[in-house]
Amino acid sequence: MNSYADSGRQMMLFTGNSHHELARLVAGRMSMKIGGCGVYKNANQETQVEITESVRGKDVFILQTGSRDVNDSVMELLIMAYACKTSCAKRIIGVVPYLPYSKQCRMRKRGSIVSKLIAKMYGKAGFSHIITMDLHQKEIQGFFDCPVDNLRASPFLMKYIQEQIPDFRNAVIVAKTPASAKKAQSYAERLRLGIAVIHGEPQQFESDRDDGRHSPPPQAVNQPTIGSKTHSRVRTYSTGHFESLEIPLVIAKEKPPINVVGDVGGKIAIIIDDIIDDIDPFVAAANILKERGAYKVYVMATHGVLSLDAPRILEESCIDEVVVTNTVPHELQKLQCHKIKTVDISFILSEAIRRIHHGESMSYLFHDISIDD
């Protein structure tokens, strides 16, 4: 059936509807075919999965990434995994290059940590291992109850810089915000280039004044003792013997004017990030870099989500080129914007699948990779 068999244990590769092209590339590199599986929606919009081949006792790899229809991608992956689990697959490994909801990994106001919920759902569906790439926050690995291999796209992106950007020695690596400075520094040190940091970009700050700090003060009630009069004395924090307790108000942050720390004059500016979805912050960064003398601006990221009008805005912007990997399908976006270039990462996914199936070490895939990459 395929070229991978280990002591009678075979491997099968399935895919949902999120990224057929990436699945074909991975399967082609491994000289195997994609397993038969029907994934479709019923008339009532429910997702239905039909596995048309036996998976009993086999290692099943399911490739499904986040895409525009992110909720459909999540449900397809969960139902496919559960179908393989109930069909007695030996191991079920999820290959999820772009983990859906990974940006919702922190508590905000009265919201929730959605990426933890997704991780728990993957575990309940039957996954015994997850392969992903460049998580938005590396701590997301701790949300899973199974092993997670967080692969890196940085070697492929740095290779693109060296081979496809003319005169890259005259480039400077730019961090769009101070929070991404470590990632930019890692690129700069490996490529032997300078670094610049954009400071003062408008950010969203938490503000919720309806938090109870102005509610009436609590009251301390002294209950009468036996034999005393039948009245009670009420003492409040504001008028009684207790001192009023106030929670200090945090001084609001002032948004400083956008500034560039580092020299970009007469250089190629390469902005490094992990996800490109909302393009407006990147356009604002490119504008300030051009004002400071950069003659070309590149944007490089692992996941090119590029939602809504991002391709049109990008086409009209001063950004010269956007380089992303094929963890997320963006063929339609490329038709709308000629500035989008793609780097293929199917090799590292296929190698990770091969090593997990044969029980080999994964350390080679993380050779010289630091936590900041």
C-alpha positions, 0 to 999 in steps of 0.5 A, a space after each residue: 500500500 505504501 513504502 513505509 512498513 515497520 515490523 508489520 505496522 503500516 502508516 497511512 496519511 489522511 487529509 481534510 479539506 483545509 490544504 490538499 496541495 500541502 498534503 499532496 506535497 508531503 505524500 509525494 516526498 514520502 512516495 505514498 498515496 493519501 488514504 481514502 477518506 470522504 469529508 463533507 457537509 450534510 444539508 444541515 451543515 453538519 460535518 460527516 467523515 467516512 474512512 474508506 480504508 482499514 486503519 486497524 493497528 496502523 499509524 494514522 497521520 492526519 494533515 489538517 491546518 487552520 484555514 479561512 474556514 477555521 471552524 470547519 477545519 477544527 471539526 473535520 480534524 476532530 471527527 476524522 481522529 475520532 473515526 480512526 480511534 473507533 476503527 482501532 488505529 494503533 496511533 493517531 498523529 495530528 499534523 497541524 502546521 498552523 494551529 487554529 485559535 493559537 492567538 487566543 492563548 491568553 486570558 483577556 477580560 472575561 474571555 477564555 483561553 481558547 487554545 487550551 480548549 482546542 488542545 483538550 478537544 484534540 486529546 479527547 478525539 484520540 490524538 496521541 501526538 501533534 506535529 505543528 509549526 511555529 506556535 504563536 506562543 511556545 507555552 501552548 505546548 503545555 496545554 496538550 496532554 500528548 507530546 507536541 513537536 513544534 517545528 520551526 520555519 526559520 531555516 527555510 526563511 533564512 535560506 530564502 533571504 540568502 538566495 532570493 534577496 539581492 544584496 542581502 548583506 545590506 539588509 537589517 532585520 526589523 522587529 515590528 514591536 519590542 515583543 518580537 525583538 528576540 525573534 528578530 535578534 535570532 535571525 540577525 545573529 544567524 545571518 550576521 546582520 544588524 537589527 532594528 526595533 520599532 517602538 511606539 506602535 499603537 497597542 490594545 490595552 486592557 481597560 475595564 472600570 466596572 470591576 467593583 472598586 466603586 461598590 459600597 464598602 463591606 460592613 462588619 457586624 458585631 453579633 450580640 452576646 448572650 444576656 446582652 441587649 437585643 440590638 447589634 452594632 454596625 460598623 462600616 469601613 468608612 465610618 467605623 474603627 476600620 480604615 478604608 482600603 483602596 486599591 491603587 489605580 494603575 497609571 494609564 500608559 501613554 502611547 509614544 510616537 512611533 520610533 525606530 531604534 536602529 539604523 535603516 537608512 539606505 538598507 533593505 528592511 526585513 520585518 520578521 513575525 510568525 503570523 500575518 493576518 491583519 496587514 495594517 500594523 505591517 503597513 504602518 511599520 513599512 511606512 515608518 521604515 521608508 520614512 527613515 531611509 529604507 529603500 526596500 521593505 520585506 515582510 517574512 512570516 511562517 503563517 500567511 493567513 491574510 484575511 479579508 482585504 489584506 491582499 488588496 491593502 498589501 498590493 497598494 502598500 509600500 511593502 515590496 514583498 511578503 514571504 510566507 510558508 505554505 502552512 496555510 493555503 493562500 492561492 486566492 490571495 496570491 491572485 489578488 496580490 503579486 507581492 506574495 511569495 511562498 516557501 515550501 516547508 513540506 520537507 520538514 513535515 514529511 521528515 517529522 512524519 517518517 521519524 515518528 513512525 520509525 521511532 527515531 529521534 526528532 533532535 535533528 529537526 531542531 539542530 541549532 534551533 533556540 527557543 527564540 527562533 
